[in-house]
């Protein structure tokens, strides 16, 4: 934007492989818009977005994540957080047209693969130019801004060996912030090492991520949504599906400190016809969740070890409504590092790319 501040409304958009995330800045200060048109459009957009929490068939506003009193480009306001499946992009475009967005908003900041994939459609359908930002730059910028704006943004799970006692506590990230690792668990996974505000590198990744969980879980259980998959997993037991160390050793493998309850072979029981007859959809969902999560934990641990960094921030929408995975990640990091590595989570888990993208014209 070369130092010029674009007219409102301000949006940041992150068009991912599974979910599109939209962040909207609602000004709350007394500065008036420059033109009548801008005032009217801003009024209409604000009214529609803030009076509703469901848009069309599949758009949702995460009201619990709303951020008040944020300062962007010397304006004070509220950030609103909206998501919809990327597969519904055509409906989103229709709705935007209907709400008069096409006529007036000229530029929207967008990131994620979809900012490239859908660039022409935005141009042709909405007459909207997407100002494209890199997704990992946006992720880090959004994360640092959010952590600096909210004292309560970060948390960790304590005492995760005892499930009943396991609870969240605020983690203070303000001092000695750098370096840290970010593990972004979206459809796939990216692992970044962050050394300073403008200094990070992508150190690893895996295609076995949130999309894999949802894909495999749908195949195995016939579930239709992520929330349903998590609900099933919450009521299942992976021990019926996975082969544990004790199933092989009769107890622990003590010479190398492997406890009997450890999974030795994910889905290892499922080659047996009898065992297959005993498992429920819930058990299969749980085993899928545990398999994917433990694999990510293992990659995260190795990355942290390699980089000699002990704090690992886990973000991405895979962690949405998913305490099972957060507890597993926390336990795995803590247990296998003898307490030296720490798993940290953030309240705005899947929105940092969209936030960072919105901030891009503040530079
Ligand atoms: P991407 O940018 O690749 O879409 P996200 O960070 O948005 O990545 O995470 C997508 C993942 O989040 C999905 O693969 C799924 O595991 C999980 N997820 C959480 N909520 C939903 C939802 N409502 N619909 C689909 N997937 C969801």
Boltz pocket constraint, residues with backbone or C-beta under 6 A from the ligand:
constraints:
  - pocket:
      binder: B
      contacts: [[A, 14], [A, 15], [A, 16], [A, 17], [A, 18], [A, 19], [A, 20], [A, 85], [A, 112], [A, 185], [A, 186], [A, 187], [A, 188], [A, 209], [A, 210], [A, 211], [A, 212], [A, 213], [A, 214], [A, 226], [A, 227], [A, 316], [A, 317], [A, 318], [A, 319], [A, 320], [A, 350]]
      max_distance: 6.0
